[in-house]
Amino acid sequence: MSAASPECRPGCAACCIAPSIASPIPGMPQGKPAGVACVQLNAYLRCRLFGRPERPGICTAFRPSQEMCGTEPAYALNYLSKLELLTDPAVSWTNQNHV
């Protein structure tokens, strides 16, 4: 992943696992819960819908960044999992320092 033009890291798929997706996805008509791998991930952790019109808009708009992806897949998964928790309206935060 270069700083000028970030690209997805092969074998990562953190953005297809950590966040929840409220819109329907082919094979997941109710959307995707946080922490659950999208059914559209193949064995190589690549999206089967990439570049296709059925791909949800939220996925198409999501772009990798150095801040989010870090240097390894574990970092990206941890970062996005924390972000998901911090933005979940169902979670009551009395002390956000624990995340």
The first five atom37 places (N, CA, C, CB, O) and aatype in JSON, in Angstrom:
{
  "aatype": [12, 15, 0, 0, 15, 14, 6, 4, 1, 14, 7, 4, 0, 0, 4, 4, 9, 0, 14, 15, 9, 0, 15, 14, 9, 14, 7, 12, 14, 5, 7, 11, 14, 0, 7, 19, 0, 4, 19, 5, 10, 2, 0, 18, 10, 1, 4, 1, 10, 13, 7, 1, 14, 6, 1, 14, 7, 9, 4, 16, 0, 13, 1, 14, 15, 5, 6, 12, 4, 7, 16, 6, 14, 0, 18, 0, 10, 2, 18, 10, 15, 11, 10, 6, 10, 10, 16, 3, 14, 0, 19, 15, 17, 16, 2, 5, 2, 8, 19],
  "atom_mask": [
    [1, 1, 1, 1, 1],
    [1, 1, 1, 1, 1],
    [1, 1, 1, 1, 1],
    [1, 1, 1, 1, 1],
    [1, 1, 1, 1, 1],
    [1, 1, 1, 1, 1],
    [1, 1, 1, 1, 1],
    [1, 1, 1, 1, 1],
    [1, 1, 1, 1, 1],
    [1, 1, 1, 1, 1],
    [1, 1, 1, 0, 1],
    [1, 1, 1, 1, 1],
    [1, 1, 1, 1, 1],
    [1, 1, 1, 1, 1],
    [1, 1, 1, 1, 1],
    [1, 1, 1, 1, 1],
    [1, 1, 1, 1, 1],
    [1, 1, 1, 1, 1],
    [1, 1, 1, 1, 1],
    [1, 1, 1, 1, 1],
    [1, 1, 1, 1, 1],
    [1, 1, 1, 1, 1],
    [1, 1, 1, 1, 1],
    [1, 1, 1, 1, 1],
    [1, 1, 1, 1, 1],
    [1, 1, 1, 1, 1],
    [1, 1, 1, 0, 1],
    [1, 1, 1, 1, 1],
    [1, 1, 1, 1, 1],
    [1, 1, 1, 1, 1],
    [1, 1, 1, 0, 1],
    [1, 1, 1, 1, 1],
    [1, 1, 1, 1, 1],
    [1, 1, 1, 1, 1],
    [1, 1, 1, 0, 1],
    [1, 1, 1, 1, 1],
    [1, 1, 1, 1, 1],
    [1, 1, 1, 1, 1],
    [1, 1, 1, 1, 1],
    [1, 1, 1, 1, 1],
    [1, 1, 1, 1, 1],
    [1, 1, 1, 1, 1],
    [1, 1, 1, 1, 1],
    [1, 1, 1, 1, 1],
    [1, 1, 1, 1, 1],
    [1, 1, 1, 1, 1],
    [1, 1, 1, 1, 1],
    [1, 1, 1, 1, 1],
    [1, 1, 1, 1, 1],
    [1, 1, 1, 1, 1],
    [1, 1, 1, 0, 1],
    [1, 1, 1, 1, 1],
    [1, 1, 1, 1, 1],
    [1, 1, 1, 1, 1],
    [1, 1, 1, 1, 1],
    [1, 1, 1, 1, 1],
    [1, 1, 1, 0, 1],
    [1, 1, 1, 1, 1],
    [1, 1, 1, 1, 1],
    [1, 1, 1, 1, 1],
    [1, 1, 1, 1, 1],
    [1, 1, 1, 1, 1],
    [1, 1, 1, 1, 1],
    [1, 1, 1, 1, 1],
    [1, 1, 1, 1, 1],
    [1, 1, 1, 1, 1],
    [1, 1, 1, 1, 1],
    [1, 1, 1, 1, 1],
    [1, 1, 1, 1, 1],
    [1, 1, 1, 0, 1],
    [1, 1, 1, 1, 1],
    [1, 1, 1, 1, 1],
    [1, 1, 1, 1, 1],
    [1, 1, 1, 1, 1],
    [1, 1, 1, 1, 1],
    [1, 1, 1, 1, 1],
    [1, 1, 1, 1, 1],
    [1, 1, 1, 1, 1],
    [1, 1, 1, 1, 1],
    [1, 1, 1, 1, 1],
    [1, 1, 1, 1, 1],
    [1, 1, 1, 1, 1],
    [1, 1, 1, 1, 1],
    [1, 1, 1, 1, 1],
    [1, 1, 1, 1, 1],
    [1, 1, 1, 1, 1],
    [1, 1, 1, 1, 1],
    [1, 1, 1, 1, 1],
    [1, 1, 1, 1, 1],
    [1, 1, 1, 1, 1],
    [1, 1, 1, 1, 1],
    [1, 1, 1, 1, 1],
    [1, 1, 1, 1, 1],
    [1, 1, 1, 1, 1],
    [1, 1, 1, 1, 1],
    [1, 1, 1, 1, 1],
    [1, 1, 1, 1, 1],
    [1, 1, 1, 1, 1],
    [1, 1, 1, 1, 1]
  ],
  "atom_positions": [
    [[0.85, -1.17, 0.0], [0.0, 0.0, 0.0], [0.9, 1.23, 0.0], [-0.97, 0.0, 1.22], [1.7, 1.41, 0.91]],
    [[0.77, 2.06, -1.0], [1.59, 3.27, -1.06], [0.84, 4.44, -0.45], [2.0, 3.59, -2.51], [-0.39, 4.44, -0.42]],
    [[1.56, 5.42, 0.03], [0.94, 6.59, 0.65], [0.15, 7.4, -0.37], [2.0, 7.47, 1.3], [-0.88, 7.98, -0.03]],
    [[0.61, 7.46, -1.61], [-0.05, 8.27, -2.62], [-1.34, 7.62, -3.11], [0.88, 8.51, -3.8], [-2.33, 8.32, -3.36]],
    [[-1.35, 6.31, -3.26], [-2.5, 5.62, -3.8], [-2.71, 4.32, -3.05], [-2.32, 5.35, -5.3], [-2.28, 3.26, -3.51]],
    [[-3.38, 4.37, -1.88], [-3.56, 3.15, -1.1], [-4.39, 2.11, -1.86], [-4.22, 3.47, 0.24], [-5.39, 2.43, -2.5]],
    [[-3.96, 0.87, -1.77], [-4.68, -0.24, -2.37], [-4.91, -1.28, -1.29], [-3.91, -0.84, -3.58], [-4.21, -1.31, -0.28]],
    [[-5.89, -2.13, -1.51], [-6.17, -3.2, -0.55], [-4.99, -4.14, -0.46], [-7.43, -3.97, -0.94], [-4.35, -4.47, -1.46]],
    [[-4.71, -4.58, 0.76], [-3.63, -5.53, 1.02], [-4.17, -6.93, 0.73], [-3.1, -5.42, 2.49], [-5.19, -7.32, 1.31]],
    [[-3.52, -7.69, -0.12], [-3.98, -9.05, -0.39], [-4.05, -9.88, 0.9], [-3.05, -9.74, -1.4], [-3.15, -9.81, 1.74]],
    [[-5.11, -10.65, 1.05], [-5.27, -11.52, 2.2], [-5.7, -10.82, 3.47], [0.0, 0.0, 0.0], [-5.62, -11.43, 4.54]],
    [[-6.15, -9.59, 3.42], [-6.54, -8.85, 4.61], [-8.03, -9.02, 4.91], [-6.21, -7.36, 4.45], [-8.4, -9.72, 5.85]],
    [[-8.87, -8.39, 4.12], [-10.34, -8.47, 4.25], [-10.9, -7.9, 5.54], [-10.76, -9.89, 4.12], [-12.05, -8.18, 5.89]],
    [[-10.12, -7.12, 6.28], [-10.61, -6.55, 7.53], [-11.88, -5.73, 7.31], [-9.54, -5.68, 8.18], [-12.79, -5.75, 8.15]],
    [[-11.95, -5.0, 6.2], [-13.12, -4.17, 5.94], [-14.34, -5.0, 5.55], [-12.81, -3.16, 4.83], [-15.46, -4.48, 5.5]],
    [[-14.14, -6.29, 5.26], [-15.24, -7.19, 4.92], [-15.63, -8.07, 6.12], [-14.86, -8.08, 3.72], [-16.51, -8.92, 6.02]],
    [[-14.96, -7.85, 7.24], [-15.23, -8.64, 8.45], [-15.65, -7.74, 9.61], [-13.98, -9.45, 8.84], [-16.71, -7.96, 10.2]],
    [[-14.86, -6.74, 9.94], [-15.07, -5.95, 11.16], [-16.35, -5.11, 11.17], [-13.91, -5.04, 11.36], [-17.11, -5.19, 12.14]],
    [[-16.63, -4.33, 10.14], [-17.8, -3.44, 10.24], [-19.12, -4.15, 9.96], [-17.64, -2.29, 9.29], [-19.18, -5.16, 9.26]],
    [[-20.17, -3.57, 10.52], [-21.51, -4.01, 10.17], [-21.9, -3.29, 8.88], [-22.54, -3.71, 11.32], [-21.43, -2.19, 8.6]],
    [[-22.77, -3.93, 8.1], [-23.29, -3.32, 6.88], [-24.8, -3.45, 6.95], [-22.71, -4.0, 5.58], [-25.33, -4.56, 6.99]],
    [[-25.5, -2.32, 6.97], [-26.95, -2.32, 7.14], [-27.7, -2.64, 5.85], [-27.4, -0.97, 7.65], [-28.83, -3.12, 5.89]],
    [[-27.09, -2.38, 4.71], [-27.78, -2.62, 3.44], [-27.69, -4.09, 3.04], [-27.2, -1.73, 2.33], [-26.76, -4.79, 3.44]],
    [[-28.65, -4.55, 2.24], [-28.6, -5.94, 1.78], [-27.37, -6.21, 0.91], [-29.87, -6.28, 0.99], [-26.9, -5.34, 0.18]],
    [[-26.87, -7.42, 1.03], [-25.76, -7.92, 0.23], [-26.26, -9.21, -0.39], [-24.44, -8.14, 1.1], [-26.93, -9.98, 0.28]],
    [[-25.95, -9.48, -1.65], [-26.35, -10.78, -2.19], [-25.86, -11.92, -1.28], [-25.79, -10.96, -3.62], [-24.67, -12.05, -1.01]],
    [[-26.79, -12.73, -0.83], [-26.47, -13.81, 0.1], [-26.65, -13.42, 1.55], [0.0, 0.0, 0.0], [-26.64, -14.28, 2.43]],
    [[-26.81, -12.12, 1.81], [-27.03, -11.59, 3.17], [-28.11, -10.5, 3.06], [-25.68, -11.02, 3.81], [-27.79, -9.31, 3.19]],
    [[-29.35, -10.88, 2.84], [-30.4, -9.89, 2.59], [-30.68, -8.95, 3.76], [-31.67, -10.6, 2.23], [-31.27, -7.88, 3.56]],
    [[-30.28, -9.31, 4.96], [-30.47, -8.45, 6.13], [-29.23, -7.61, 6.43], [-30.83, -9.3, 7.35], [-29.17, -6.92, 7.45]],
    [[-28.25, -7.67, 5.55], [-26.99, -6.98, 5.8], [-26.02, -7.9, 6.52], [0.0, 0.0, 0.0], [-26.23, -9.11, 6.58]],
    [[-24.96, -7.31, 7.07], [-23.91, -8.08, 7.71], [-23.62, -7.55, 9.1], [-22.64, -8.06, 6.86], [-23.35, -6.37, 9.26]],
    [[-23.67, -8.42, 10.12], [-23.3, -7.97, 11.47], [-21.79, -7.73, 11.59], [-23.74, -9.0, 12.5], [-21.0, -8.32, 10.86]],
    [[-21.43, -6.88, 12.51], [-20.01, -6.62, 12.78], [-19.33, -7.9, 13.23], [-19.85, -5.52, 13.85], [-19.9, -8.7, 13.98]],
    [[-18.09, -8.09, 12.77], [-17.31, -9.23, 13.18], [-17.6, -10.52, 12.43], [0.0, 0.0, 0.0], [-17.0, -11.56, 12.72]],
    [[-18.51, -10.46, 11.47], [-18.87, -11.63, 10.67], [-18.34, -11.41, 9.26], [-20.43, -11.85, 10.66], [-18.53, -10.35, 8.67]],
    [[-17.67, -12.41, 8.72], [-17.15, -12.3, 7.36], [-18.3, -12.24, 6.36], [-16.2, -13.49, 7.03], [-19.27, -12.99, 6.49]],
    [[-18.19, -11.37, 5.39], [-19.18, -11.27, 4.32], [-19.18, -12.59, 3.54], [-18.87, -10.05, 3.38], [-18.13, -13.17, 3.29]],
    [[-20.37, -13.05, 3.15], [-20.46, -14.3, 2.38], [-19.85, -14.16, 0.99], [-21.91, -14.74, 2.26], [-19.62, -15.16, 0.32]],
    [[-19.6, -12.94, 0.56], [-19.03, -12.72, -0.76], [-17.5, -12.79, -0.78], [-19.46, -11.39, -1.28], [-16.9, -12.63, -1.84]],
    [[-16.88, -13.04, 0.36], [-15.42, -13.24, 0.39], [-15.1, -14.61, -0.15], [-14.86, -13.07, 1.84], [-15.72, -15.6, 0.22]],
    [[-14.12, -14.68, -1.04], [-13.72, -15.98, -1.57], [-12.59, -16.56, -0.71], [-13.27, -15.86, -3.05], [-12.21, -15.97, 0.3]],
    [[-12.06, -17.69, -1.1], [-11.01, -18.37, -0.33], [-9.73, -17.54, -0.24], [-10.7, -19.71, -0.95], [-8.9, -17.77, 0.65]],
    [[-9.56, -16.59, -1.15], [-8.37, -15.72, -1.15], [-8.65, -14.39, -0.44], [-7.91, -15.45, -2.58], [-7.85, -13.46, -0.54]],
    [[-9.77, -14.31, 0.25], [-10.21, -13.11, 0.97], [-10.37, -11.92, 0.02], [-9.22, -12.76, 2.08], [-10.0, -10.8, 0.36]],
    [[-10.9, -12.19, -1.14], [-11.22, -11.16, -2.13], [-12.73, -11.16, -2.34], [-10.46, -11.42, -3.49], [-13.38, -12.2, -2.22]],
    [[-13.27, -9.99, -2.65], [-14.71, -9.84, -2.84], [-15.14, -10.39, -4.2], [-15.11, -8.36, -2.73], [-14.59, -10.03, -5.24]],
    [[-16.13, -11.28, -4.18], [-16.66, -11.83, -5.42], [-17.46, -10.78, -6.21], [-17.55, -13.04, -5.13], [-17.7, -10.94, -7.4]],
    [[-17.88, -9.72, -5.52], [-18.71, -8.69, -6.16], [-17.91, -7.47, -6.62], [-19.79, -8.24, -5.21], [-18.47, -6.54, -7.18]],
    [[-16.6, -7.47, -6.38], [-15.78, -6.3, -6.72], [-15.97, -5.93, -8.19], [-14.28, -6.58, -6.42], [-15.82, -6.77, -9.07]],
    [[-16.3, -4.67, -8.43], [-16.49, -4.16, -9.78], [-17.84, -4.5, -10.39], [0.0, 0.0, 0.0], [-18.1, -4.16, -11.55]],
    [[-18.71, -5.15, -9.64], [-20.02, -5.53, -10.16], [-21.1, -4.61, -9.6], [-20.33, -7.0, -9.82], [-20.93, -4.08, -8.51]],
    [[-22.19, -4.42, -10.32], [-23.24, -3.5, -9.87], [-23.96, -3.96, -8.6], [-24.25, -3.32, -10.97], [-24.56, -3.14, -7.91]],
    [[-23.91, -5.25, -8.29], [-24.56, -5.75, -7.07], [-23.8, -5.41, -5.79], [-24.73, -7.24, -7.16], [-24.34, -5.54, -4.69]],
    [[-22.58, -4.99, -5.94], [-21.77, -4.64, -4.76], [-22.42, -3.46, -4.05], [-20.29, -4.31, -5.16], [-22.72, -2.45, -4.69]],
    [[-22.64, -3.57, -2.73], [-23.27, -2.47, -1.99], [-22.49, -1.16, -2.12], [-23.4, -2.84, -0.5], [-21.26, -1.15, -2.17]],
    [[-23.21, -0.06, -2.17], [-22.6, 1.26, -2.29], [-21.6, 1.56, -1.19], [0.0, 0.0, 0.0], [-20.57, 2.18, -1.44]],
    [[-21.91, 1.12, 0.02], [-21.0, 1.39, 1.14], [-19.65, 0.71, 0.9], [-21.62, 0.9, 2.47], [-18.61, 1.25, 1.28]],
    [[-19.66, -0.45, 0.28], [-18.41, -1.16, -0.01], [-17.65, -0.46, -1.13], [-18.7, -2.63, -0.4], [-16.42, -0.34, -1.08]],
    [[-18.37, 0.0, -2.13], [-17.74, 0.7, -3.25], [-17.09, 1.99, -2.78], [-18.77, 0.99, -4.35], [-16.02, 2.36, -3.26]],
    [[-17.74, 2.69, -1.84], [-17.23, 3.97, -1.35], [-16.08, 3.82, -0.35], [-18.36, 4.75, -0.71], [-15.31, 4.76, -0.16]],
    [[-15.96, 2.67, 0.28], [-14.94, 2.46, 1.31], [-13.56, 2.38, 0.66], [-15.24, 1.17, 2.11], [-13.35, 1.6, -0.27]],
    [[-12.63, 3.17, 1.15], [-11.28, 3.22, 0.58], [-10.25, 2.96, 1.67], [-11.02, 4.59, -0.09], [-10.38, 3.45, 2.79]],
    [[-9.22, 2.19, 1.36], [-8.16, 1.95, 2.34], [-7.35, 3.21, 2.6], [-7.23, 0.83, 1.86], [-7.25, 4.09, 1.74]],
    [[-6.8, 3.29, 3.8], [-5.91, 4.4, 4.15], [-4.79, 3.85, 5.03], [-6.69, 5.56, 4.88], [-4.96, 2.82, 5.69]],
    [[-3.68, 4.52, 5.06], [-2.55, 4.09, 5.88], [-2.95, 4.08, 7.35], [-1.34, 5.02, 5.67], [-2.58, 3.17, 8.08]],
    [[-3.71, 5.08, 7.79], [-4.14, 5.15, 9.19], [-4.97, 3.93, 9.56], [-4.95, 6.43, 9.44], [-4.79, 3.35, 10.64]],
    [[-5.88, 3.53, 8.7], [-6.78, 2.43, 8.97], [-6.08, 1.07, 8.8], [-7.99, 2.51, 8.05], [-6.27, 0.18, 9.62]],
    [[-5.3, 0.93, 7.76], [-4.74, -0.37, 7.42], [-3.45, -0.71, 8.14], [-4.51, -0.44, 5.96], [-3.15, -1.89, 8.35]],
    [[-2.69, 0.29, 8.52], [-1.42, 0.04, 9.2], [-0.49, -0.78, 8.33], [0.0, 0.0, 0.0], [-0.46, -0.61, 7.11]],
    [[0.26, -1.66, 8.96], [1.26, -2.44, 8.22], [0.91, -3.92, 8.11], [2.6, -2.3, 8.87], [1.64, -4.68, 7.48]],
    [[-0.2, -4.34, 8.72], [-0.56, -5.76, 8.68], [-2.06, -5.94, 8.85], [0.2, -6.54, 9.76], [-2.73, -5.08, 9.41]],
    [[-2.59, -7.06, 8.37], [-4.03, -7.31, 8.47], [-4.57, -7.26, 9.9], [-4.34, -8.64, 7.87], [-5.69, -6.78, 10.11]],
    [[-3.82, -7.75, 10.87], [-4.28, -7.74, 12.26], [-4.51, -6.31, 12.76], [-3.27, -8.46, 13.17], [-5.46, -6.06, 13.5]],
    [[-3.65, -5.39, 12.35], [-3.82, -3.99, 12.73], [-5.12, -3.45, 12.16], [-2.63, -3.15, 12.24], [-5.9, -2.81, 12.88]],
    [[-5.37, -3.71, 10.88], [-6.58, -3.22, 10.22], [-7.83, -3.79, 10.87], [-6.56, -3.57, 8.74], [-8.79, -3.06, 11.1]],
    [[-7.82, -5.07, 11.18], [-8.99, -5.69, 11.81], [-9.24, -5.08, 13.19], [-8.79, -7.21, 11.94], [-10.39, -4.8, 13.53]],
    [[-8.2, -4.88, 13.96], [-8.32, -4.27, 15.28], [-8.83, -2.83, 15.17], [-6.97, -4.3, 16.01], [-9.74, -2.43, 15.91]],
    [[-8.26, -2.06, 14.27], [-8.65, -0.65, 14.08], [-10.12, -0.55, 13.7], [-7.77, 0.02, 12.99], [-10.87, 0.24, 14.29]],
    [[-10.53, -1.33, 12.72], [-11.92, -1.26, 12.25], [-12.9, -1.81, 13.29], [-12.07, -2.02, 10.95], [-14.03, -1.33, 13.38]],
    [[-12.48, -2.8, 14.06], [-13.34, -3.32, 15.13], [-13.57, -2.26, 16.2], [-12.72, -4.59, 15.76], [-14.69, -2.11, 16.69]],
    [[-12.52, -1.55, 16.55], [-12.67, -0.46, 17.53], [-13.55, 0.66, 16.99], [-11.29, 0.1, 17.92], [-14.39, 1.2, 17.7]],
    [[-13.34, 1.0, 15.74], [-14.16, 2.04, 15.11], [-15.64, 1.63, 15.1], [-13.67, 2.33, 13.68], [-16.52, 2.45, 15.35]],
    [[-15.89, 0.39, 14.8], [-17.27, -0.13, 14.82], [-17.89, 0.04, 16.19], [-17.29, -1.61, 14.4], [-19.03, 0.49, 16.31]],
    [[-17.15, -0.33, 17.24], [-17.66, -0.17, 18.6], [-17.92, 1.28, 18.95], [-16.68, -0.77, 19.59], [-18.95, 1.61, 19.54]],
    [[-16.99, 2.15, 18.58], [-17.13, 3.56, 18.92], [-18.29, 4.26, 18.2], [-15.85, 4.27, 18.6], [-18.78, 5.28, 18.66]],
    [[-18.71, 3.7, 17.08], [-19.79, 4.33, 16.31], [-21.1, 3.57, 16.41], [-19.38, 4.44, 14.85], [-22.06, 3.91, 15.73]],
    [[-21.16, 2.54, 17.24], [-22.38, 1.76, 17.41], [-23.35, 2.52, 18.31], [-22.07, 0.35, 17.99], [-23.05, 2.72, 19.49]],
    [[-24.5, 2.95, 17.78], [-25.45, 3.71, 18.6], [-26.05, 2.88, 19.73], [-26.56, 4.26, 17.73], [-26.61, 3.45, 20.67]],
    [[-25.96, 1.56, 19.66], [-26.52, 0.71, 20.71], [-25.6, 0.59, 21.92], [-26.82, -0.66, 20.16], [-26.01, 0.1, 22.97]],
    [[-24.36, 1.04, 21.77], [-23.4, 0.95, 22.88], [-23.43, 2.24, 23.67], [-21.96, 0.66, 22.35], [-23.31, 3.33, 23.11]],
    [[-23.6, 2.11, 24.97], [-23.58, 3.27, 25.85], [-22.16, 3.43, 26.38], [-24.61, 3.13, 27.03], [-21.61, 2.53, 27.02]],
    [[-21.58, 4.58, 26.1], [-20.19, 4.82, 26.5], [-20.14, 5.78, 27.68], [-19.37, 5.37, 25.33], [-20.4, 6.97, 27.54]],
    [[-19.81, 5.24, 28.82], [-19.58, 6.11, 29.97], [-18.11, 6.41, 30.12], [-20.13, 5.47, 31.24], [-17.73, 7.43, 30.7]],
    [[-17.27, 5.52, 29.59], [-15.84, 5.75, 29.65], [-15.22, 5.14, 28.38], [-15.2, 5.12, 30.95], [-14.95, 3.94, 28.34]],
    [[-15.0, 5.95, 27.37], [-14.5, 5.47, 26.09], [-13.01, 5.12, 26.13], [-14.75, 6.51, 25.02], [-12.47, 4.65, 25.13]],
    [[-12.35, 5.34, 27.24], [-10.93, 5.02, 27.33], [-10.65, 3.53, 27.34], [-10.35, 5.65, 28.56], [-9.5, 3.12, 27.22]],
    [[-11.68, 2.7, 27.49], [-11.48, 1.25, 27.55], [-11.38, 0.6, 26.18], [-12.59, 0.61, 28.33], [-11.1, -0.59, 26.1]],
    [[-11.62, 1.35, 25.11], [-11.57, 0.76, 23.78], [-10.2, 0.9, 23.18], [-12.6, 1.41, 22.87], [-9.96, 0.47, 22.05]]
  ]
}
